[in-house]
Amino acid sequence: MVSLETVGGDIRDGHSGPEAENIEEGLLAALGGALALLPERQRSVWLLREVEGLSYSEIGIVVNEPISTVRGLLERARTTVAAAMQTWR
């Protein structure tokens, strides 16, 4: 499974310094909290799509579910994460 530190490295905008580090730490903490709200299957599908970049069909193979189920899990996961991350918009 991908660590939040890896995700943080992917979302850095190239700025450095204490303020940027504090923002990044807060963002990672919020993302970690949002991902913790997800049931395991939704979290797995979200990570496979958003972090690993797998296609829906590839995710279906990994989680042994049809594409329609993958889409539903991903949509529910995205909705939950978006709601939990609302203050970061």
C-alpha distances in whole Angstrom, upper triangle without the diagonal:
4,6,10,12,10,11,14,15,15,17,20,23,25,27,27,29,29,29,26,24,25,24,20,20,21,19,16,17,18,15,13,16,16,13,14,16,15,15,12,13,13,10,8,11,12,8,9,13,13,10,10,14,14,17,18,19,16,14,17,16,13,13,17,19,21,21,23,21,18,20,21,18,17,20,20,17,18,21,20,18,21,23,21,21,25,26,24,26
4,7,8,7,7,11,11,11,14,16,20,21,23,23,25,25,25,22,20,22,21,17,17,18,16,13,15,16,13,12,15,15,12,14,17,15,16,14,15,15,11,10,12,11,8,9,12,11,8,8,12,13,17,18,20,17,15,18,18,15,16,20,21,23,22,24,22,19,21,22,18,17,20,20,16,17,21,19,17,19,22,20,19,23,24,22,23
4,5,5,7,9,10,11,13,15,18,20,21,21,22,22,22,20,17,18,18,14,14,15,14,10,12,14,11,9,13,14,11,13,16,16,17,15,17,16,13,12,15,13,10,12,15,13,10,12,15,17,20,21,23,21,19,22,22,19,19,23,24,26,25,27,25,22,23,24,21,19,22,21,18,18,21,19,16,19,21,19,18,22,22,20,22
4,5,5,6,9,10,10,12,16,17,19,18,20,19,19,17,14,15,14,11,10,12,10,7,9,10,8,7,11,12,10,11,15,15,17,16,18,16,13,13,16,13,10,13,15,12,10,13,16,18,21,22,25,22,20,23,24,21,21,25,25,28,26,28,25,22,23,24,21,19,21,20,17,17,19,17,14,17,19,16,15,19,19,16,19
4,5,5,6,9,10,11,14,15,16,16,17,17,18,15,12,14,14,10,9,12,11,8,10,13,11,10,14,15,14,15,18,19,21,19,21,20,16,17,19,16,13,16,17,15,12,14,17,20,23,25,27,24,22,26,26,23,24,28,28,30,29,31,29,25,26,27,24,22,24,24,20,20,23,21,17,20,22,19,17,21,21,18,20
4,5,5,6,9,10,14,15,17,17,19,19,20,17,15,17,16,12,12,15,13,10,13,15,12,12,16,16,14,16,19,19,21,19,20,19,16,15,17,15,12,13,15,12,9,11,14,16,20,22,24,21,20,23,24,21,22,25,26,28,27,29,27,23,24,26,23,20,23,23,20,19,22,21,18,20,22,20,18,22,22,19,21
4,5,5,6,9,12,14,16,17,19,19,19,15,14,16,14,11,12,13,11,8,11,12,9,10,14,13,12,15,17,17,19,18,19,17,14,14,15,12,10,12,13,10,7,10,12,15,18,20,23,20,19,22,23,20,21,25,25,27,25,26,25,21,22,23,20,18,20,20,17,16,19,18,14,16,19,17,15,18,19,16,18
4,5,5,6,10,12,13,13,15,15,15,12,10,12,11,7,8,11,8,6,10,11,10,11,14,14,14,16,19,19,22,21,22,20,17,18,19,16,13,16,16,13,11,14,16,19,22,24,26,24,22,26,27,24,25,28,29,30,28,30,28,25,25,26,23,21,22,23,19,18,21,19,16,17,19,17,15,18,18,14,16
4,6,6,9,10,12,12,15,16,16,13,11,14,13,9,11,14,12,10,14,15,13,14,18,18,17,19,22,22,25,23,24,22,19,19,20,18,15,17,17,14,11,13,15,19,22,24,27,24,23,27,27,25,26,29,30,31,29,31,30,26,27,28,26,23,25,25,22,20,23,23,19,20,23,21,18,21,21,17,19
4,6,9,10,13,14,17,18,18,14,14,16,14,11,13,15,12,11,15,16,13,15,18,17,16,19,22,21,24,22,23,21,18,18,18,15,13,14,14,11,9,11,12,16,19,21,24,21,20,24,25,23,24,27,28,29,26,28,27,24,24,25,23,20,22,23,20,18,21,21,17,18,21,20,17,20,20,17,18
4,6,9,11,13,15,16,15,12,12,14,11,9,11,13,10,10,13,13,11,14,17,16,16,19,21,21,24,23,23,21,18,19,19,16,14,16,15,12,10,13,14,18,20,22,25,23,22,26,27,25,26,29,29,30,27,29,28,24,24,25,23,20,21,22,19,17,20,19,16,16,19,18,14,17,17,13,14
4,6,7,9,12,13,13,9,9,12,10,7,11,13,10,11,14,15,14,16,19,19,19,21,24,24,27,26,27,25,22,22,23,19,18,20,19,15,14,17,17,21,24,26,29,27,26,29,31,28,29,33,33,34,31,33,32,28,28,29,27,24,25,26,23,21,23,23,19,19,22,20,17,19,18,14,16
4,6,9,12,14,13,9,11,13,11,10,13,15,13,14,17,17,16,19,21,21,21,24,26,26,30,29,30,27,24,25,25,22,20,22,21,17,16,19,19,23,25,28,30,29,28,32,33,31,32,35,35,36,33,34,34,30,29,31,29,26,26,28,25,22,24,24,21,20,23,22,18,20,19,15,15
4,6,10,13,13,9,11,14,13,11,15,17,15,16,19,20,19,21,24,24,24,27,29,29,32,32,32,30,27,28,28,25,23,24,24,20,19,21,21,25,28,30,33,31,30,34,35,33,34,38,38,38,36,37,37,33,32,34,32,29,30,31,28,26,28,28,24,24,26,25,21,23,22,18,19
4,7,10,9,6,9,12,11,10,14,15,15,16,19,20,20,22,24,24,25,28,29,30,34,33,34,32,29,30,30,27,25,27,26,23,21,24,25,28,31,33,36,34,33,37,38,36,37,40,40,41,38,40,39,35,35,36,34,31,31,32,29,27,29,29,25,24,26,25,21,23,21,17,19
4,7,8,6,7,10,10,10,12,15,15,16,18,20,20,22,24,25,26,28,30,31,34,34,35,33,30,31,31,28,26,28,28,24,23,25,26,30,33,35,38,36,35,38,39,37,38,41,41,43,40,41,40,37,37,38,36,32,33,34,31,29,31,30,26,26,28,26,22,24,22,19,20
4,6,5,6,9,10,11,12,14,15,16,18,20,21,22,24,26,27,28,30,32,35,35,37,34,31,32,33,30,28,31,30,27,25,28,29,33,36,38,41,38,37,41,42,39,40,44,44,45,43,44,43,39,39,40,37,35,35,36,32,30,32,31,27,27,29,26,23,25,22,19,21
4,6,5,6,9,10,10,12,14,15,16,18,20,21,22,24,25,27,29,31,34,34,36,34,30,32,33,30,28,31,31,27,26,29,30,34,37,38,41,39,38,41,42,39,40,44,44,45,43,44,42,39,39,39,37,34,35,35,32,30,31,30,26,26,27,25,22,23,21,18,21
4,5,5,6,9,10,11,12,14,15,17,18,20,21,22,24,26,27,29,33,33,35,32,29,31,32,29,27,30,30,26,25,28,29,33,35,37,40,38,37,40,42,39,39,43,43,44,42,42,41,38,37,38,35,33,33,33,30,28,29,28,24,24,25,22,19,20,18,15,18
4,5,5,6,9,10,10,12,14,15,16,18,20,21,22,24,26,27,31,31,32,30,27,28,29,26,24,27,26,23,21,25,26,29,32,34,37,35,33,37,38,36,36,40,40,41,38,39,38,35,34,35,33,30,30,30,27,25,27,26,22,22,23,21,18,19,17,14,16
4,5,5,6,9,10,10,12,14,15,16,18,20,21,22,24,26,29,29,31,29,25,27,28,25,23,26,26,22,21,24,26,29,32,33,36,34,33,36,37,34,35,38,39,40,38,39,37,34,34,35,32,29,30,30,27,25,27,25,22,22,24,21,18,20,18,15,18
4,5,5,6,9,10,11,12,14,15,16,18,20,21,23,25,28,28,31,28,25,27,29,25,24,27,27,23,22,25,27,30,33,34,37,35,33,37,38,35,35,39,39,40,38,39,37,34,34,34,32,29,30,29,26,25,26,24,21,21,22,19,16,18,15,13,16
4,5,5,6,9,10,10,12,14,15,16,18,20,21,23,27,27,29,26,23,26,26,23,22,25,24,21,20,23,25,28,30,32,35,33,31,34,36,33,33,37,37,38,36,36,35,32,31,31,29,27,27,27,23,22,23,21,18,18,19,16,13,15,12,10,13
4,5,5,6,8,10,10,12,14,15,16,18,20,21,25,25,26,24,21,23,24,20,19,22,22,18,17,20,22,25,28,29,32,30,28,32,33,30,30,34,34,36,33,34,33,30,29,30,27,25,25,25,22,20,22,20,17,17,19,16,13,16,14,11,14
4,5,5,6,9,10,10,12,14,15,16,19,20,24,24,26,24,20,22,24,21,19,22,23,19,18,21,23,26,29,30,33,31,29,32,34,31,30,34,34,36,34,35,33,30,30,30,27,25,26,25,22,21,22,20,17,18,19,16,14,16,14,12,16
4,5,5,6,9,10,10,12,14,15,17,19,22,23,25,23,20,22,24,20,19,23,23,19,19,22,24,27,29,30,33,32,29,32,34,31,31,34,34,36,34,34,32,29,29,29,26,24,25,24,20,19,20,18,15,16,16,13,11,13,11,9,13
4,5,5,6,8,10,10,12,14,15,17,21,21,23,20,17,20,21,17,16,20,19,16,15,19,20,23,26,27,30,28,26,29,31,28,28,32,31,32,30,31,29,26,26,26,23,21,21,21,18,16,17,16,12,13,14,11,9,11,10,7,11
4,5,5,6,8,10,10,12,14,16,19,19,21,19,15,17,19,16,14,18,18,15,14,17,19,22,24,25,28,27,24,27,29,26,25,29,29,31,29,30,28,25,25,25,22,20,21,20,17,16,18,16,12,14,15,12,10,14,13,11,14
4,5,5,6,9,10,10,13,15,18,18,21,19,16,18,20,17,16,20,20,17,16,20,22,24,27,27,30,29,26,29,30,27,26,30,30,32,31,31,29,26,26,26,23,21,22,21,17,17,18,15,13,14,15,11,10,14,13,11,15
4,5,5,6,9,10,11,13,17,18,20,17,15,18,19,16,15,19,19,16,16,20,21,24,26,26,29,28,25,28,30,27,26,29,29,30,29,29,27,24,24,23,21,19,19,18,15,14,15,12,9,11,11,8,7,10,9,8,12
4,5,5,6,8,10,11,15,15,17,14,12,14,15,12,12,15,15,12,12,16,18,20,22,22,25,24,21,24,26,23,22,26,25,27,25,26,24,21,21,21,18,16,17,16,12,12,13,11,8,10,11,8,7,11,11,10,12
4,5,5,6,9,10,13,13,16,14,11,13,15,13,12,15,16,14,13,16,19,21,23,23,26,24,21,24,26,23,22,25,25,27,26,26,24,21,22,21,18,17,18,17,13,14,15,12,10,13,13,10,10,14,14,13,16
4,5,5,7,9,12,14,16,14,12,15,17,14,14,18,18,16,16,19,21,23,25,25,28,26,23,25,27,24,23,26,26,28,27,27,24,22,22,21,18,17,18,16,13,14,14,11,9,12,12,8,9,12,13,13,16
4,5,5,7,11,12,14,12,10,13,14,11,12,16,16,14,15,18,19,21,22,22,25,24,21,23,25,23,21,24,24,25,24,24,21,19,19,18,15,14,14,12,9,10,10,7,5,8,8,5,7,10,12,12,14
4,5,5,9,9,11,9,6,10,11,9,9,13,13,12,12,15,17,18,20,19,22,21,18,20,22,19,18,21,21,23,22,22,19,17,17,17,13,12,14,12,8,10,11,9,7,10,11,9,10,14,15,15,17
4,5,8,9,12,10,8,11,13,12,12,15,17,16,16,18,20,21,23,22,25,24,20,22,24,21,19,22,22,24,24,24,21,19,20,18,15,15,16,14,11,13,14,10,10,13,13,10,12,16,17,17,19
4,7,9,12,10,9,12,14,12,14,17,17,16,17,20,21,22,23,22,25,24,21,22,24,22,19,22,21,24,23,22,19,18,18,17,14,14,14,11,9,11,11,8,8,12,11,9,12,14,16,17,19
4,6,8,6,5,9,10,9,11,14,15,14,15,18,19,19,20,19,21,21,17,18,21,18,16,19,18,20,19,19,16,14,15,13,10,11,12,9,7,10,10,7,8,12,12,11,13,16,18,18,20
4,6,5,6,9,10,11,12,14,16,16,17,19,20,19,20,18,21,20,16,17,19,17,14,16,16,18,18,18,14,14,15,13,10,11,13,10,8,12,13,10,12,15,15,14,17,19,22,22,23
4,6,5,6,9,10,11,12,14,15,16,16,18,17,19,17,19,18,14,15,17,14,11,14,14,17,17,18,14,13,15,14,10,12,14,12,10,14,15,13,13,17,18,17,19,22,24,24,25
4,5,5,6,9,10,11,12,14,15,15,16,15,16,14,16,15,11,11,13,11,8,11,10,13,14,14,10,9,12,11,7,9,12,11,9,13,14,13,14,17,18,18,20,22,25,25,26
4,5,5,6,9,10,11,12,13,14,15,14,15,13,16,15,11,12,15,13,10,13,12,14,13,13,10,9,10,9,5,6,9,7,5,9,11,10,10,13,15,15,16,19,22,21,22
4,6,5,6,9,10,10,11,12,14,14,16,14,17,16,12,14,16,13,11,15,14,17,16,16,14,11,13,12,9,8,11,10,7,9,12,10,10,13,15,14,15,18,20,20,21
4,5,5,6,9,10,10,10,12,11,13,12,14,13,9,11,13,10,8,12,12,15,14,16,13,10,13,13,9,9,13,12,9,12,15,14,13,16,18,17,18,21,24,22,24
4,6,5,6,8,10,10,10,9,10,9,11,10,7,9,11,9,8,11,10,12,11,12,10,7,9,10,7,6,10,10,8,10,13,13,13,15,18,17,18,21,24,22,23
4,6,5,6,8,9,10,10,11,11,14,13,10,12,15,13,12,15,14,15,14,14,13,9,10,11,8,6,9,9,6,7,11,11,9,12,15,14,15,17,20,19,19
4,5,5,5,6,8,9,12,12,15,13,10,13,15,12,12,16,16,17,16,17,15,12,13,15,12,9,13,13,10,11,14,14,12,14,17,16,16,19,21,19,20
4,6,6,5,6,6,9,9,11,9,7,10,11,9,10,13,13,15,13,16,14,11,12,14,12,10,13,14,12,13,16,16,15,17,20,19,19,22,24,22,23
4,6,6,5,5,7,8,11,9,7,11,13,11,12,15,14,15,13,14,14,10,10,13,11,8,11,13,11,11,14,15,14,15,18,18,18,20,23,21,21
4,6,6,8,10,11,14,13,11,14,16,15,15,18,18,18,16,17,17,13,13,15,13,10,12,14,11,10,13,14,12,13,16,16,15,18,20,17,17
4,6,8,11,13,16,14,12,16,17,15,16,19,19,20,18,20,19,15,16,18,15,13,15,17,13,13,16,17,14,15,19,18,16,20,21,19,19
4,6,9,12,13,11,10,14,14,12,14,17,18,19,17,19,18,15,16,18,16,14,17,18,15,15,19,19,17,19,22,21,20,23,25,22,23
4,7,9,12,10,9,13,14,13,15,17,17,18,15,18,18,14,14,17,16,13,15,18,15,15,18,19,17,18,22,22,20,23,25,22,22
4,7,8,6,6,10,10,10,12,14,14,14,12,15,15,11,13,16,14,12,15,17,16,15,19,20,19,20,23,23,23,25,28,25,25
4,5,5,6,9,10,11,12,14,13,12,10,13,13,10,11,14,14,12,14,17,16,16,19,21,19,21,24,25,24,26,29,27,26
4,5,5,6,9,10,10,11,10,9,6,9,10,7,7,11,11,9,12,15,14,14,17,19,19,20,23,24,24,26,29,27,26
4,5,5,6,9,10,10,9,8,6,10,11,8,10,13,13,13,15,18,17,18,21,22,22,23,26,27,27,29,32,31,30
4,5,5,6,9,10,10,10,9,13,13,10,12,15,14,13,16,19,18,18,22,23,22,24,27,27,27,29,32,30,30
4,5,5,6,8,8,9,8,11,10,7,10,12,11,10,14,15,14,15,19,19,19,21,24,24,24,27,29,28,28
4,6,5,5,5,6,6,9,8,6,9,12,11,11,14,16,15,17,20,21,21,23,25,26,26,29,32,30,30
4,6,5,7,8,9,12,12,10,13,15,14,15,18,19,19,20,23,24,24,26,28,28,29,32,34,33,33
4,6,8,10,11,14,13,10,14,16,14,14,18,19,17,19,22,22,22,24,27,26,27,30,32,31,31
4,6,9,10,12,10,8,12,13,11,12,16,16,15,17,20,20,20,23,25,25,26,28,31,30,31
4,7,9,12,10,9,13,14,13,14,18,18,18,20,22,23,23,26,28,28,29,31,34,33,34
4,7,8,6,7,10,11,10,12,15,15,16,18,20,21,22,24,26,26,27,30,33,32,32
4,5,5,6,9,10,11,12,14,16,17,18,20,22,23,24,26,27,28,30,34,33,32
4,5,5,6,9,10,10,12,14,15,16,18,20,21,22,24,26,26,28,31,30,30
4,5,5,6,9,10,11,13,14,15,17,19,20,21,23,25,26,27,31,30,29
4,5,5,6,8,10,11,12,14,15,17,18,20,21,23,24,26,29,29,28
4,5,5,6,8,10,10,12,14,15,16,18,20,21,22,24,27,26,26
4,6,5,6,9,10,10,12,14,15,16,18,20,21,22,26,25,24
4,5,5,6,9,10,11,12,14,15,17,18,20,21,25,25,24
4,6,5,6,9,10,11,12,14,16,17,18,20,23,23,23
4,5,5,6,9,10,10,12,14,15,16,18,21,20,20
4,5,5,6,9,10,10,12,14,15,16,20,20,19
4,6,5,6,9,10,11,12,14,15,19,19,19
4,5,5,6,8,10,11,12,14,17,17,17
4,5,5,6,8,10,10,12,15,15,14
4,6,5,6,9,10,11,14,15,14
4,5,5,6,9,10,13,14,14
4,5,5,6,8,11,11,12
4,5,5,6,9,9,9
4,5,5,9,10,10
4,6,8,9,11
4,6,5,7
4,5,6
4,6
4
